[in-house]
Amino acid sequence: MSLEKYNKMIALYEDAEIAVLEGKEFNMNGDVLKREDLAQIRAGRIEWERKRSAFMRKGSRFTYSRFN
């Protein structure tokens, strides 16, 4: 998965969180999320942020090579 995909998923969860905090419903993958789903939405956002962090740590590793 690319960094762009992680960012897109996090943004989707942020949009859902904002919508339900404003008293609106939010459609995600065919599911209608409401205020009572706020804990689930936040947990999903946190999970994707964790996955993105792990991806970025993994991608930031580099090695040095010495050529003679």
C-alpha positions in Angstrom: 0.0 0.0 0.0 1.2 3.5 -0.7 1.5 6.5 1.6 -1.2 8.2 -0.5 -3.7 5.3 0.2 -3.0 5.5 4.0 -3.6 9.3 3.9 -6.8 8.8 1.9 -8.2 6.4 4.5 -7.3 8.7 7.4 -8.9 11.6 5.6 -12.1 9.4 5.1 -12.2 8.7 8.8 -11.6 12.3 9.6 -14.5 13.3 7.3 -16.8 10.8 9.0 -15.8 12.0 12.5 -16.5 15.6 11.5 -19.8 14.7 9.9 -21.2 12.8 12.9 -19.9 15.5 15.3 -22.0 17.9 13.3 -25.0 15.7 13.8 -25.0 14.3 10.2 -24.9 10.8 8.9 -21.9 9.5 6.9 -21.9 6.7 4.4 -18.7 4.6 4.4 -18.6 1.4 2.3 -22.4 1.1 2.3 -22.7 1.6 6.0 -24.4 4.6 7.5 -22.4 6.0 10.5 -24.1 8.1 13.1 -23.2 9.8 16.4 -23.3 6.5 18.2 -20.6 5.2 15.9 -18.1 7.9 16.9 -15.9 5.6 19.0 -15.7 3.1 16.1 -14.8 5.9 13.7 -12.1 7.2 16.0 -10.7 3.7 16.5 -10.6 3.3 12.8 -8.8 6.5 12.3 -6.2 5.7 15.0 -5.7 2.3 13.4 -4.9 3.8 10.0 -2.6 6.4 11.6 -0.8 3.5 13.3 -0.5 1.6 10.0 0.8 4.7 8.2 3.4 5.3 10.9 4.6 1.7 10.6 4.7 2.1 6.9 6.7 5.3 7.1 9.2 3.7 9.6 9.6 0.8 7.4 10.1 3.0 4.3 12.6 5.2 6.1 15.2 2.5 6.6 18.2 2.7 4.4 21.6 1.0 4.3 25.0 2.2 3.4 27.1 0.4 0.9 30.8 0.7 0.5 32.2 0.3 -2.9 35.9 -0.2 -3.3 
